[in-house]
Amino acid sequence: MAFPVSHKTIFVLDHGPNFLGSCHQNMEFDIFTKTRQPGIIPLAPLSKSLWTCSVEAAIEYCRIVWDIFPTEKLIRFIVSDTSSLTLNSWSQDQQNLNHLMAALAQVGPPQNVSSKECNVIHGLNAAIEALCECSEIQHEKRTSMTESAGKVVNRGRIICFTNVKSDLEVNSLVECFQSALLEHNKLASSSDSLMTIQHCELVMMHVYPVNKESCIAHQPKKVVSPILSTEIYNVKSGRHLAAKLGLLVQQHYNLASTTVTGIPMKEEQNASSSANYDVELLHPAAAHAEVFKTGVVNSEGIHITAVKEGQLYETVTLKWCTPRSSSVELQYCTSAFRITPVDVNNRPSSCLTNFLLNGRAVMLEMPRKSGSKVLSHMLASHGGEIFIHTLGTGRSILEDPPSISEGCGGRVTDYRINDFGDFMKQNRLVPHDPKQERNEPPIEMAKKKLTRLTQYWPLVFSHTTIFNNASQIGSLLQLITKETLDANDVAECRKSIFGLVTSENKGLPLNVPTISTRGKGPKREEHYRLAWNELEAFVRCHCTTAEHQSVLECLLECRKPNTDGEGSASIASVKVQLGAQSPSHSPGKKTEKNGRDEKEFSRSYDSDEKDTERNKSFDNSGDSSYKYHPAKKLKLSADVLKTSGNRSLLSLWTDRITTEHEKRFVEFAGRINGNGPVKLYPNIKCETNGDG
């Protein structure tokens, strides 16, 4: 039977004079400044020693392990100065904080003796001897497997807190440890009561004050020999050492962090008011196995995990749901694991612990922006211990089996089955010609193509917008996936983009998936915004050549907001671009005269006014949140299109109005530029004389 490395852990604490110094992380002792009488000198701030910081970090490490694994994981402490001193054994009676704290109190702080007499190698030798000893469960397995006692695999981990002067000293300690490990394995192989060590992990923590710099280099995990691997860490003392041990305990025992947010608590000073607090919990990482099946980002784009300020690891945020009953109701739970608070002494953690120990159960939900809440976990106590329960978020085995109409995915029936069939046909593997020379193997080319095509490929229609509107942009979705594009392909892609712009300006509704949300759902502008965002992300996934880049630039230009405030894409600019592509606007044809264009413009203006009256009924009967404003159907001549350049729709409209007024009215002479002041009624005297 193979025991994991985490089955036996040994802490070796350097009790030499180097750990007698201060960590130089000051703490204010005299905090009652408001009630102090005048004339009293405040007390100076205090700082812990390196020994105190190391002991507190190691004790917190043990508290977390024994809270979550009360019987499975064993930890021993060895103090090393002029000799080694073992503080506890592998017996379950001595695997608790009370016994350990009493033993450390008897040891006391380090003594100010010569550093030559103190050496941490004494403690490392004692740690190897302790690893060779059998634990209670290992002894039971060996006695029950008398004929094949060698099958019990003995592994362990040694965490050493020390202070070294150089990398040469670190290498010397590792060499001495390796030779001692080999010698003890030889002795254990010839003994009936000892066990050989199949593998040992040595984790050395170089602890130094916060106001100094490290004198050694960090060394990641390295395999020194088949039975030994080492890790060297440079850690500042104080809160830095505690944070590092909090990260290591999660890595060594495969733990995960959960932050319960939004816990309502009444304030002590004013019981009528309440505030929301957060409590961080540690538990085995298997409790989040169901959560991480869909990734660290859910379907709404919300990150499930986050790194809290001052921490080195990620935590999963779950929201508190106010309990409605004091009894633990029957829930569909898939697993349950013990938990422990990260900060066990603060008030929110204590209140949550007492609340759960009184028989109450707390439901936790996943963060969501819309839709019904998803309860993923439950906190409840059993036999005086608190557990986190993983709730089944999928179909329960207690429910009725799915019907045939629901399909192979259960209640999910909108799979893109036909599209997936076409996708498989496009990615068939066929034998290649060995005589044909290629830059890379065909299998690698196929892998790259499959990777590119699957960067964005929604499985169901309810998760996409652009694939539900293949009638408008279907040619773009098919052509953009090609490895190379020609001029005709680029033109077709541009037409698809212009077609989507035209639909948006006309206010035509998109074919959007039906999502079971409360209310009327998102507005039509939101549908188009989602379509543009999704289309841009899809095109960027396949942007590999210059032709693909030109399609992307056309897409970005069409969805760019207009500076004149006329919408996201001007219909006039779109028609200009369409005119350049259309055969009817070829440069070889002669343009018509302005008179015919003016008649067409006035006719289109009159028809637009009729369209406005006709579309009022659409505004009243359709989506009330969306105001439909039809675009003016301008039919401009080719001469105007050529000379317009980057002119706006407003300037084109103003020129047309000016031309119409010039034909119908005579311009006032005083308004004409260059004539200067004009005399009013110049013939008034002549007319008077004539009458007389």
GUVO-834823 format. One line per 3 residues: number of its first residue (from 1); their letters; for each residue x, z, y of C-alpha. Coordinates in steps of 0.25 Angstrom, whole numbers, plus 5000, padded with zeros to 4 digits. Example, Ala and Ser with C-alpha at 12.3 -4.5 7.8 and 13.67 -1.06 7.14 Angstrom:
BEGIN
1> AS> 5049,5031,4982 ~ 5055,5029,4996 $
//
This chain:
BEGIN
1> MAF> 5000,5000,5000 ~ 5005,4996,5014 ~ 5004,5006,5025 $
4> PVS> 5004,5001,5039 ~ 5015,5004,5049 ~ 5006,5012,5057 $
7> HKT> 5003,5022,5045 ~ 5015,5030,5049 ~ 5021,5032,5063 $
10> IFV> 5032,5041,5068 ~ 5035,5045,5082 ~ 5050,5048,5085 $
13> LDH> 5051,5055,5098 ~ 5065,5056,5105 ~ 5067,5071,5108 $
16> GPN> 5080,5069,5115 ~ 5084,5073,5130 ~ 5080,5059,5135 $
19> FLG> 5065,5062,5133 ~ 5067,5075,5141 ~ 5067,5067,5154 $
22> SCH> 5055,5064,5163 ~ 5047,5051,5162 ~ 5046,5050,5177 $
25> QNM> 5031,5048,5177 ~ 5026,5058,5187 ~ 5013,5065,5185 $
28> EFD> 5006,5073,5196 ~ 5004,5087,5192 ~ 4998,5094,5204 $
31> IFT> 4986,5085,5206 ~ 4977,5095,5214 ~ 4981,5091,5228 $
34> KTR> 4968,5093,5235 ~ 4966,5107,5231 ~ 4981,5111,5234 $
37> QPG> 4982,5121,5245 ~ 4992,5117,5256 ~ 5006,5121,5255 $
40> IIP> 5007,5120,5240 ~ 5017,5110,5235 ~ 5012,5101,5224 $
43> LAP> 5018,5101,5211 ~ 5028,5090,5208 ~ 5024,5079,5198 $
46> LSK> 5027,5080,5183 ~ 5033,5070,5173 ~ 5033,5070,5158 $
49> SLW> 5046,5069,5150 ~ 5049,5057,5141 ~ 5046,5066,5129 $
52> TCS> 5032,5070,5134 ~ 5028,5056,5137 ~ 5033,5051,5123 $
55> VEA> 5026,5063,5116 ~ 5013,5060,5123 ~ 5013,5045,5120 $
58> AIE> 5016,5048,5105 ~ 5005,5058,5104 ~ 4995,5049,5111 $
61> YCR> 4999,5038,5101 ~ 4996,5048,5089 ~ 4983,5052,5095 $
64> IVW> 4978,5038,5096 ~ 4983,5035,5081 ~ 4977,5048,5075 $
67> DIF> 4963,5046,5083 ~ 4961,5032,5077 ~ 4968,5034,5063 $
70> PTE> 4967,5049,5060 ~ 4973,5048,5046 ~ 4979,5034,5044 $
73> KLI> 4990,5034,5054 ~ 5002,5044,5053 ~ 5011,5048,5064 $
76> RFI> 5023,5057,5064 ~ 5032,5063,5075 ~ 5047,5065,5075 $
79> VSD> 5055,5071,5086 ~ 5070,5067,5087 ~ 5081,5074,5095 $
82> TSS> 5093,5080,5088 ~ 5085,5079,5075 ~ 5072,5074,5071 $
85> LTL> 5059,5083,5070 ~ 5046,5078,5063 ~ 5034,5084,5069 $
88> NSW> 5023,5080,5059 ~ 5022,5073,5045 ~ 5013,5062,5038 $
91> SQD> 5003,5073,5034 ~ 4989,5071,5040 ~ 4989,5085,5044 $
94> QQN> 5000,5083,5054 ~ 4995,5070,5060 ~ 4988,5075,5072 $
97> LNH> 4991,5078,5087 ~ 4990,5093,5085 ~ 5001,5094,5075 $
100> LMA> 5009,5084,5083 ~ 5008,5091,5097 ~ 5011,5104,5091 $
103> ALA> 5024,5099,5085 ~ 5028,5092,5098 ~ 5026,5105,5106 $
106> QVG> 5036,5112,5097 ~ 5046,5101,5099 ~ 5046,5102,5114 $
109> PPQ> 5053,5093,5124 ~ 5066,5087,5122 ~ 5079,5096,5124 $
112> NVS> 5090,5093,5134 ~ 5101,5091,5124 ~ 5112,5080,5122 $
115> SKE> 5106,5066,5120 ~ 5117,5064,5109 ~ 5111,5074,5100 $
118> CNV> 5097,5068,5101 ~ 5094,5055,5094 ~ 5081,5048,5090 $
121> IHG> 5087,5043,5077 ~ 5084,5056,5071 ~ 5070,5054,5073 $
124> LNA> 5070,5040,5068 ~ 5077,5044,5055 ~ 5066,5055,5053 $
127> AIE> 5055,5045,5056 ~ 5060,5036,5045 ~ 5060,5047,5035 $
130> ALC> 5046,5050,5039 ~ 5042,5036,5037 ~ 5047,5037,5023 $
133> ECS> 5038,5049,5020 ~ 5024,5046,5014 ~ 5012,5049,5021 $
136> EIQ> 5000,5055,5014 ~ 4993,5042,5011 ~ 5006,5035,5007 $
139> HEK> 5009,5046,4997 ~ 4995,5044,4991 ~ 4997,5029,4990 $
142> RTS> 5010,5031,4983 ~ 5005,5041,4973 ~ 4993,5032,4970 $
145> MTE> 5002,5020,4968 ~ 5013,5027,4959 ~ 5016,5014,4952 $
148> SAG> 5018,5006,4965 ~ 5022,5016,4975 ~ 5031,5006,4982 $
151> KVV> 5018,4998,4987 ~ 5016,5009,4997 ~ 5022,5003,5010 $
154> NRG> 5027,5013,5020 ~ 5028,5008,5034 ~ 5029,5016,5048 $
157> RII> 5032,5016,5063 ~ 5042,5024,5071 ~ 5040,5026,5086 $
160> CFT> 5052,5032,5093 ~ 5052,5037,5107 ~ 5066,5037,5112 $
163> NVK> 5075,5034,5124 ~ 5087,5025,5122 ~ 5098,5020,5132 $
166> SDL> 5100,5006,5127 ~ 5096,4995,5117 ~ 5109,4998,5109 $
169> EVN> 5103,5012,5106 ~ 5090,5006,5102 ~ 5097,4996,5093 $
172> SLV> 5105,5008,5087 ~ 5092,5016,5084 ~ 5086,5004,5077 $
175> ECF> 5098,5002,5068 ~ 5099,5017,5065 ~ 5084,5017,5062 $
178> QSA> 5085,5005,5053 ~ 5096,5010,5045 ~ 5089,5024,5043 $
181> LLE> 5076,5016,5039 ~ 5084,5009,5028 ~ 5091,5023,5023 $
184> HNK> 5077,5030,5022 ~ 5071,5019,5014 ~ 5082,5020,5004 $
187> LAS> 5080,5035,5003 ~ 5065,5033,5002 ~ 5066,5022,4991 $
190> SSD> 5072,5032,4982 ~ 5063,5044,4985 ~ 5049,5046,4979 $
193> SLM> 5043,5053,4991 ~ 5048,5044,5002 ~ 5043,5029,5005 $
196> TIQ> 5052,5018,5010 ~ 5048,5012,5023 ~ 5044,4997,5022 $
199> HCE> 5043,4995,5037 ~ 5045,5004,5050 ~ 5042,5000,5064 $
202> LVM> 5051,5007,5074 ~ 5046,5008,5088 ~ 5056,5013,5099 $
205> MHV> 5050,5018,5112 ~ 5061,5019,5123 ~ 5055,5029,5133 $
208> YPV> 5060,5030,5147 ~ 5056,5036,5160 ~ 5047,5028,5169 $
211> NKE> 5057,5027,5180 ~ 5068,5020,5172 ~ 5070,5007,5166 $
214> SCI> 5071,5004,5151 ~ 5086,5003,5146 ~ 5082,4995,5133 $
217> AHQ> 5075,4982,5130 ~ 5061,4982,5123 ~ 5061,4976,5109 $
220> PKK> 5049,4971,5103 ~ 5045,4973,5088 ~ 5057,4968,5080 $
223> VVS> 5059,4968,5065 ~ 5072,4974,5062 ~ 5071,4974,5047 $
226> PIL> 5060,4972,5036 ~ 5057,4987,5037 ~ 5060,4990,5052 $
229> STE> 5054,4984,5065 ~ 5057,4990,5079 ~ 5051,4990,5093 $
232> IYN> 5058,4995,5105 ~ 5049,4999,5118 ~ 5053,5003,5132 $
235> VKS> 5043,5012,5137 ~ 5042,5020,5150 ~ 5037,5035,5147 $
238> GRH> 5025,5041,5153 ~ 5012,5032,5153 ~ 5020,5020,5149 $
241> LAA> 5024,5026,5136 ~ 5009,5031,5133 ~ 5004,5017,5136 $
244> KLG> 5015,5011,5127 ~ 5011,5020,5115 ~ 4996,5017,5118 $
247> LLV> 4999,5002,5116 ~ 5008,5005,5103 ~ 4998,5013,5096 $
250> QQH> 4988,5001,5097 ~ 4998,4992,5092 ~ 5003,5001,5080 $
253> YNL> 4989,5004,5076 ~ 4981,4992,5080 ~ 4972,4999,5090 $
256> AST> 4964,4993,5101 ~ 4959,4998,5114 ~ 4944,4998,5119 $
259> TVT> 4940,5002,5133 ~ 4925,5007,5133 ~ 4921,5004,5148 $
262> GIP> 4909,5008,5156 ~ 4907,5022,5150 ~ 4897,5030,5158 $
265> MKE> 4902,5044,5162 ~ 4897,5055,5171 ~ 4906,5060,5181 $
268> EQN> 4910,5075,5181 ~ 4908,5077,5196 ~ 4894,5070,5197 $
271> ASS> 4887,5070,5184 ~ 4876,5061,5189 ~ 4885,5049,5191 $
274> SAN> 4893,5041,5180 ~ 4905,5032,5179 ~ 4910,5022,5169 $
277> YDV> 4923,5025,5162 ~ 4932,5017,5152 ~ 4938,5023,5139 $
280> ELL> 4949,5016,5131 ~ 4949,5018,5116 ~ 4958,5014,5105 $
283> HPA> 4954,5010,5091 ~ 4959,5001,5080 ~ 4959,4986,5085 $
286> AAH> 4949,4982,5073 ~ 4938,4988,5082 ~ 4939,4975,5091 $
289> AEV> 4940,4965,5079 ~ 4926,4960,5082 ~ 4929,4959,5097 $
292> FKT> 4941,4951,5097 ~ 4935,4941,5087 ~ 4931,4932,5099 $
295> GVV> 4944,4935,5107 ~ 4947,4944,5119 ~ 4938,4936,5128 $
298> NSE> 4923,4936,5125 ~ 4914,4924,5127 ~ 4911,4928,5141 $
301> GIH> 4926,4928,5145 ~ 4927,4943,5146 ~ 4940,4948,5141 $
304> ITA> 4938,4959,5130 ~ 4951,4965,5131 ~ 4959,4970,5144 $
307> VKE> 4972,4977,5147 ~ 4969,4990,5155 ~ 4977,4995,5166 $
310> GQL> 4989,5003,5162 ~ 4988,4998,5147 ~ 4996,4989,5138 $
313> YET> 4985,4984,5129 ~ 4971,4978,5130 ~ 4958,4985,5128 $
316> VTL> 4944,4980,5124 ~ 4934,4984,5134 ~ 4920,4988,5129 $
319> KWC> 4908,4992,5137 ~ 4901,5006,5135 ~ 4886,5005,5131 $
322> TPR> 4878,5017,5134 ~ 4873,5023,5121 ~ 4858,5025,5119 $
325> SSS> 4858,5035,5107 ~ 4867,5047,5102 ~ 4867,5042,5088 $
328> VEL> 4876,5031,5082 ~ 4866,5020,5078 ~ 4869,5010,5067 $
331> QYC> 4878,4999,5072 ~ 4883,4987,5066 ~ 4898,4992,5066 $
334> TSA> 4909,4984,5059 ~ 4920,4994,5060 ~ 4924,5008,5067 $
337> FRI> 4937,5013,5072 ~ 4941,5027,5078 ~ 4945,5027,5092 $
340> TPV> 4953,5035,5102 ~ 4953,5035,5117 ~ 4966,5030,5124 $
343> DVN> 4965,5042,5135 ~ 4959,5053,5127 ~ 4960,5063,5138 $
346> NRP> 4952,5056,5149 ~ 4938,5060,5152 ~ 4931,5046,5149 $
349> SSC> 4937,5046,5135 ~ 4933,5061,5132 ~ 4919,5058,5137 $
352> LTN> 4918,5046,5128 ~ 4924,5054,5116 ~ 4914,5065,5118 $
355> FLL> 4902,5056,5120 ~ 4905,5049,5106 ~ 4908,5062,5099 $
358> NGR> 4894,5067,5102 ~ 4888,5056,5094 ~ 4886,5045,5104 $
361> AVM> 4889,5030,5101 ~ 4894,5021,5112 ~ 4892,5006,5111 $
364> LEM> 4902,4996,5117 ~ 4899,4982,5121 ~ 4908,4970,5124 $
367> PRK> 4910,4966,5139 ~ 4900,4954,5142 ~ 4895,4948,5155 $
370> SGS> 4882,4943,5150 ~ 4873,4943,5138 ~ 4869,4955,5129 $
373> KVL> 4880,4965,5127 ~ 4888,4965,5114 ~ 4891,4979,5107 $
376> SHM> 4904,4978,5100 ~ 4908,4993,5098 ~ 4903,5007,5096 $
379> LAS> 4909,5020,5099 ~ 4904,5032,5090 ~ 4909,5044,5083 $
382> HGG> 4909,5048,5068 ~ 4914,5061,5063 ~ 4920,5065,5076 $
385> EIF> 4928,5052,5078 ~ 4925,5041,5087 ~ 4924,5027,5082 $
388> IHT> 4923,5013,5088 ~ 4913,5004,5080 ~ 4914,4989,5080 $
391> LGT> 4900,4983,5081 ~ 4897,4970,5075 ~ 4895,4960,5086 $
394> GRS> 4891,4948,5076 ~ 4880,4947,5066 ~ 4878,4960,5058 $
397> ILE> 4877,4960,5042 ~ 4865,4969,5044 ~ 4857,4958,5050 $
400> DPP> 4850,4946,5043 ~ 4858,4935,5039 ~ 4859,4923,5048 $
403> SIS> 4849,4912,5046 ~ 4853,4898,5043 ~ 4848,4893,5057 $
406> EGC> 4859,4902,5063 ~ 4870,4894,5057 ~ 4883,4899,5052 $
409> GGR> 4887,4906,5064 ~ 4875,4915,5064 ~ 4867,4916,5077 $
412> VTD> 4877,4906,5083 ~ 4871,4892,5081 ~ 4877,4884,5093 $
415> YRI> 4890,4880,5086 ~ 4896,4867,5091 ~ 4895,4861,5077 $
418> NDF> 4895,4846,5080 ~ 4906,4848,5090 ~ 4914,4856,5080 $
421> GDF> 4912,4844,5070 ~ 4918,4834,5080 ~ 4929,4844,5083 $
424> MKQ> 4933,4844,5068 ~ 4933,4829,5067 ~ 4942,4828,5079 $
427> NRL> 4952,4837,5073 ~ 4953,4832,5059 ~ 4967,4832,5053 $
430> VPH> 4972,4819,5046 ~ 4985,4815,5040 ~ 4995,4809,5049 $
433> DPK> 5004,4798,5048 ~ 5018,4804,5044 ~ 5025,4791,5050 $
436> QER> 5019,4793,5064 ~ 5029,4801,5073 ~ 5023,4812,5081 $
439> NEP> 5028,4822,5090 ~ 5023,4834,5082 ~ 5016,4836,5069 $
442> PIE> 5002,4831,5068 ~ 4997,4845,5064 ~ 5002,4851,5076 $
445> MAK> 4995,4840,5085 ~ 4982,4843,5078 ~ 4984,4858,5080 $
448> KKL> 4986,4856,5095 ~ 4974,4847,5096 ~ 4966,4857,5089 $
451> TRL> 4971,4868,5098 ~ 4968,4860,5110 ~ 4954,4856,5106 $
454> TQY> 4950,4871,5102 ~ 4955,4877,5115 ~ 4940,4877,5119 $
457> WPL> 4930,4873,5109 ~ 4917,4882,5110 ~ 4911,4885,5096 $
460> VFS> 4896,4886,5101 ~ 4888,4879,5112 ~ 4884,4892,5118 $
463> HTT> 4899,4894,5123 ~ 4901,4881,5130 ~ 4894,4873,5141 $
466> IFN> 4902,4859,5141 ~ 4899,4856,5127 ~ 4884,4858,5129 $
469> NAS> 4884,4847,5139 ~ 4891,4836,5131 ~ 4882,4825,5137 $
472> QIG> 4888,4827,5151 ~ 4903,4830,5148 ~ 4904,4827,5133 $
475> SLL> 4914,4815,5135 ~ 4923,4825,5143 ~ 4923,4835,5131 $
478> QLI> 4926,4824,5121 ~ 4937,4817,5129 ~ 4945,4828,5135 $
481> TKE> 4948,4833,5121 ~ 4956,4820,5118 ~ 4971,4821,5118 $
484> TLD> 4973,4809,5128 ~ 4963,4803,5138 ~ 4962,4789,5143 $
487> AND> 4956,4784,5156 ~ 4943,4782,5150 ~ 4942,4796,5144 $
490> VAE> 4946,4802,5158 ~ 4935,4794,5165 ~ 4925,4799,5155 $
493> CRK> 4929,4814,5157 ~ 4928,4812,5172 ~ 4914,4806,5170 $
496> SIF> 4910,4818,5162 ~ 4915,4828,5173 ~ 4908,4820,5183 $
499> GLV> 4895,4820,5175 ~ 4896,4836,5174 ~ 4898,4836,5190 $
502> TSE> 4886,4827,5192 ~ 4877,4836,5183 ~ 4881,4848,5190 $
505> NKG> 4878,4842,5204 ~ 4865,4837,5199 ~ 4862,4851,5194 $
508> LPL> 4859,4846,5179 ~ 4859,4858,5169 ~ 4869,4859,5159 $
511> NVP> 4867,4861,5144 ~ 4871,4876,5143 ~ 4871,4885,5130 $
514> TIS> 4859,4895,5129 ~ 4865,4909,5130 ~ 4857,4921,5128 $
517> TRG> 4859,4928,5141 ~ 4849,4935,5150 ~ 4843,4929,5162 $
520> KGP> 4843,4914,5165 ~ 4858,4912,5162 ~ 4869,4906,5171 $
523> KRE> 4865,4896,5182 ~ 4867,4881,5181 ~ 4879,4882,5190 $
526> EHY> 4885,4892,5180 ~ 4883,4882,5169 ~ 4891,4871,5176 $
529> RLA> 4902,4881,5180 ~ 4903,4885,5165 ~ 4903,4870,5162 $
532> WNE> 4914,4867,5172 ~ 4923,4879,5167 ~ 4921,4876,5153 $
535> LEA> 4924,4861,5155 ~ 4937,4864,5163 ~ 4942,4873,5152 $
538> FVR> 4939,4863,5141 ~ 4946,4852,5149 ~ 4958,4861,5151 $
541> CHC> 4960,4863,5136 ~ 4962,4848,5134 ~ 4970,4845,5146 $
544> TTA> 4982,4839,5140 ~ 4985,4826,5147 ~ 4984,4820,5161 $
547> EHQ> 4971,4814,5158 ~ 4965,4827,5154 ~ 4971,4833,5166 $
550> SVL> 4964,4822,5175 ~ 4950,4826,5168 ~ 4953,4841,5171 $
553> ECL> 4956,4838,5186 ~ 4943,4830,5187 ~ 4936,4841,5181 $
556> LEC> 4942,4851,5190 ~ 4939,4842,5202 ~ 4925,4840,5199 $
559> RKP> 4922,4855,5197 ~ 4929,4859,5210 ~ 4920,4864,5221 $
562> NTD> 4918,4855,5233 ~ 4924,4860,5246 ~ 4911,4855,5253 $
565> GEG> 4902,4864,5246 ~ 4895,4853,5239 ~ 4896,4858,5224 $
568> SAS> 4906,4859,5213 ~ 4908,4843,5213 ~ 4903,4833,5223 $
571> IAS> 4895,4823,5217 ~ 4900,4813,5227 ~ 4915,4815,5222 $
574> VKV> 4910,4814,5208 ~ 4903,4800,5211 ~ 4916,4796,5218 $
577> QLG> 4924,4799,5205 ~ 4913,4793,5196 ~ 4913,4780,5205 $
580> AQS> 4928,4779,5203 ~ 4925,4779,5188 ~ 4913,4770,5188 $
583> PSH> 4914,4755,5185 ~ 4903,4753,5196 ~ 4913,4758,5207 $
586> SPG> 4924,4749,5203 ~ 4934,4745,5214 ~ 4931,4730,5212 $
589> KKT> 4917,4731,5216 ~ 4913,4729,5230 ~ 4906,4740,5237 $
592> EKN> 4892,4739,5243 ~ 4889,4740,5258 ~ 4887,4753,5265 $
595> GRD> 4872,4749,5268 ~ 4868,4749,5254 ~ 4876,4762,5251 $
598> EKE> 4868,4769,5263 ~ 4855,4764,5257 ~ 4859,4770,5244 $
601> FSR> 4863,4783,5251 ~ 4849,4784,5258 ~ 4842,4781,5246 $
604> SYD> 4849,4792,5238 ~ 4847,4802,5249 ~ 4832,4800,5248 $
607> SDE> 4832,4801,5233 ~ 4840,4814,5234 ~ 4830,4820,5243 $
610> KDT> 4819,4817,5232 ~ 4828,4823,5221 ~ 4829,4835,5229 $
613> ERN> 4814,4837,5230 ~ 4813,4833,5215 ~ 4823,4844,5211 $
616> KSF> 4816,4855,5218 ~ 4807,4857,5206 ~ 4820,4858,5197 $
619> DNS> 4825,4869,5206 ~ 4812,4877,5205 ~ 4810,4875,5190 $
622> GDS> 4824,4875,5185 ~ 4835,4886,5186 ~ 4831,4893,5199 $
625> SYK> 4846,4898,5200 ~ 4851,4884,5202 ~ 4848,4876,5214 $
628> YHP> 4848,4861,5211 ~ 4854,4853,5222 ~ 4855,4838,5218 $
631> AKK> 4867,4830,5223 ~ 4865,4818,5232 ~ 4867,4805,5225 $
634> LKL> 4876,4798,5234 ~ 4879,4784,5231 ~ 4891,4780,5240 $
637> SAD> 4897,4767,5241 ~ 4911,4764,5235 ~ 4917,4762,5250 $
640> VLK> 4912,4776,5253 ~ 4918,4782,5240 ~ 4931,4775,5243 $
643> TSG> 4933,4780,5257 ~ 4927,4794,5254 ~ 4939,4800,5248 $
646> NRS> 4938,4815,5248 ~ 4926,4816,5258 ~ 4915,4826,5255 $
649> LLS> 4901,4823,5252 ~ 4897,4829,5265 ~ 4906,4818,5273 $
652> LWT> 4900,4807,5265 ~ 4886,4812,5268 ~ 4889,4813,5283 $
655> DRI> 4894,4799,5284 ~ 4882,4794,5277 ~ 4873,4801,5287 $
658> TTE> 4881,4796,5299 ~ 4880,4782,5294 ~ 4865,4783,5292 $
661> HEK> 4863,4789,5306 ~ 4871,4778,5313 ~ 4862,4767,5307 $
664> RFV> 4849,4774,5311 ~ 4853,4780,5325 ~ 4861,4776,5337 $
667> EFA> 4872,4786,5339 ~ 4872,4794,5352 ~ 4883,4789,5361 $
670> GRI> 4888,4802,5365 ~ 4890,4806,5351 ~ 4899,4794,5348 $
673> NGN> 4914,4798,5349 ~ 4922,4792,5360 ~ 4911,4788,5370 $
676> GPV> 4913,4801,5378 ~ 4902,4807,5387 ~ 4889,4798,5387 $
679> KLY> 4880,4798,5399 ~ 4865,4802,5396 ~ 4855,4792,5400 $
682> PNI> 4864,4782,5407 ~ 4852,4772,5411 ~ 4843,4783,5417 $
685> KCE> 4845,4778,5431 ~ 4844,4764,5428 ~ 4830,4766,5422 $
688> TNG> 4826,4775,5434 ~ 4830,4764,5444 ~ 4822,4753,5435 $
691> DG> 4809,4761,5436 ~ 4810,4763,5450 $
//
